Amino acid sequence: MNKDFLQYQAQTSPYPLGMEVSHASGSYIYDTDGNAHLDFVAGVSACTLGHCHPQVIEAIKNQVDKYMHVMVYGEYSQSPATIYTKLLANNLPAPLEVTYLVNSGTEAIEGALKLARRYTGRSEIIAAKSAYHGNTMGSLSLMDFEERKSVFRPLLPDIYHIEFNNDKDLKKITNKTACVILETIQGGAGFILPKNGYLKKVKERCTEMGALLILDEIQPGFGRTGKLFAFEHFDCIPDILVIGKGMASGLPVGAFTASKEIMHTLSEKPKMGHITTFGGNPVIAASSLATLNVLLNSNLIAETLRKEALFKSLLKHPKIKEIRGRGLMLALIMDTPETANELVLQAKKKNLILFWLLFENRAVRISPPLTISEKEIKEGCAIILALLNSM
Ligand SMILES: Cc1ncc(COP(=O)(O)O)c(C=O)c1O
């Protein structure tokens, strides 16, 4: 299969991991040779409830039996998306009430940027250095890494950068600013948490200047950090919340949520300010609904903090300099980039799935399914420690 994969499927890097996947269940991915790989990455934080959670599968199958796609987003009233967006609103603080469902994280970012410009009538967008918000043209424009952007220029104009956690930079937010967009916890940069009330200060400055605060919770959302949404840790409610990844426990999805007053502006002047054929797809909405119901009706979210403590107590080694992040969004910061790289590659040979982070080359990602057991955590950590001892 790998030969055809390399020949016919567009590649994103010269060194794909190339595991030949047979099936997946719980915390394990099985390859076509019958090996079980313990998954400490969860499809890069997407498989919130592990692989093929029975309630998610049941919801998807029930919906597929009824109907799949019937109309472009927003025209027909369909129960999976309607029940889902209502349940989401019931679990979000005011004024976050109305959700626009789309197909991916990056599309949700595009929608949020459009909404901020439309609502404020301003064009300036402020993003953080070392942020990652996706790879379509708008999201890419938010990045400050020139080597990733230069060949795709011209990108969106009127974008400026501030340093995450730097209070002095907040003066760059002015009455020309349409929005400030931040990851609640910076992912690709190395799982950096906001410090000293930073998000609250950003929100206050935005409110003072009439700018909107967009929080990108595509990675930390849906329980991964020990709260349903990570902003709940930091006493800051965004004007626009962007979600995706773990929302549907493994199906492609994204969404942005705002108050009725803000969101309403996308439906007039021009009407259909954002159009998407498959947004709110009933199968994906059914999967999202099942995922949210499991999260709300179990102890999984609270348990992520106990599991974080277990990881931190087990993963003590001279080559691990720091463990960053919150809950089950953890990054091991190794002594050198070479150790980090070697650990990911060697772990693969021992049937443990680890991964890199985009911008911090000393980091090794640990973002397992929230359903991972203590026994599985101990098994995986023992592999990591044995590998580090042998390096
Ligand atoms: C914080 C953040 N924002 C946006 C995205 C883009 O989401 P997607 O890959 O679904 O377009 C990602 C994906 O890794 C992300 O981690």
The ligand as a MOL file (V3000), in Angstrom:
LIG
                    3D

  0  0  0     0  0            999 V3000
M  V30 BEGIN CTAB
M  V30 COUNTS 16 16 0 0 0
M  V30 BEGIN ATOM
M  V30 1 C -4.8080 25.9010 17.0300 0
M  V30 2 C -5.1890 25.4230 15.6630 0
M  V30 3 N -5.8810 26.2370 14.8520 0
M  V30 4 C -6.2390 25.8520 13.6170 0
M  V30 5 C -5.9180 24.6030 13.1290 0
M  V30 6 C -6.3420 24.2020 11.7550 0
M  V30 7 O -7.3190 23.2090 11.8010 0
M  V30 8 P -7.5450 22.2800 10.5290 0
M  V30 9 O -6.3020 21.4780 10.3310 0
M  V30 10 O -8.7510 21.4550 10.8960 0
M  V30 11 O -7.8130 23.1750 9.3780 0
M  V30 12 C -5.1820 23.7320 13.9390 0
M  V30 13 C -4.7640 22.4300 13.4270 0
M  V30 14 O -3.7780 21.8480 13.8250 0
M  V30 15 C -4.8140 24.1560 15.2350 0
M  V30 16 O -4.1010 23.3470 16.0520 0
M  V30 END ATOM
M  V30 BEGIN BOND
M  V30 1 1 1 2
M  V30 2 1 2 3
M  V30 3 2 2 15
M  V30 4 2 3 4
M  V30 5 1 4 5
M  V30 6 1 5 6
M  V30 7 2 5 12
M  V30 8 1 6 7
M  V30 9 1 7 8
M  V30 10 2 8 9
M  V30 11 1 8 10
M  V30 12 1 8 11
M  V30 13 1 12 13
M  V30 14 1 12 15
M  V30 15 2 13 14
M  V30 16 1 15 16
M  V30 END BOND
M  V30 END CTAB
M  END
